[in-house]
């Protein structure tokens, strides 16, 4: 039996464009997959299918080898996602945002969970500040705290470094490192080759809806990884 998350021939069209084209993979619990690819490769569409926000036209998701209903309520409670949008309420404080989302999941010991996330993500100074007053880096931290509040088995990250300065990106990388706890399965989409390789156990490159590379054996040196990326994308376009 294949443990963890599987994708079988996932296909999703938007008009004449195939955002996902017979895409497949297997990823075990505890693994951190970094997904690279050019704009328009279908990476965000893949994350949306994995989260249950988008239904594929064809194909099947599996968990531990069994068919998975990604639109079902059970799966939604097992997934946490950080996307381009923060999904935070600007007029609510850091603490109030976490309380609101925690109430949607009906979480027990909510105050304890909120306090733990605020401490873990270094948000204590801003716990009573409205979300609209937070910097981009702090907004990303709060979005991640929101996504992890219900302790999901699967974490999906869509371009978490976008708009961050060097200091904020470094701080976020330290936080993401803690997701590698041997239990959670993480899929991160990013254009940042250095940060992506630093965190990854597995690297994939998606081009035109297909995974052209999916490997644990990849160079962590930025120059060599960049060469591999360009070779893979170029070969797919040829």
Number of C-alpha atoms within 10 A of each C-alpha: 6 13 14 20 20 21 21 16 17 23 22 24 15 9 7 6 13 16 25 28 20 17 19 18 14 17 20 19 17 18 21 25 25 26 26 25 23 16 12 14 20 23 27 18 20 23 22 19 21 26 21 18 13 15 19 21 12 14 16 19 22 18 19 16 14 15 13 17 16 22 15 10 10 11 18 19 14 15 23 22 24 24 19 13 9 19 11 21 14 15 13 17 20 30 22 19 23 26 19 15 16 21 12 8 13 11 14 11 9 17 13 10 20 22 15 14 21 22 14 14 19 16 20 15 10 17 20 13 18 18 23 15 13 16 12 17 20 21 18 26 26 28 23 25 25 27 23 21 21 20 16 18 18 25 24 23 23 20 17 25 24 15 12 17 11 10 10 18 18 14 16 21 17 13 16 17 13 11 18 17 12 12 14 20 23 26 23 23 24 22 17 15 18 15 18 23 22 14 21 22 18 19 22 21 22 26 26 21 24 22 23 16 17 18 11 11 9 17 14 17 12 15 12 11 16 15 12 16 20 13 12 17 20 11 11 14 9 5
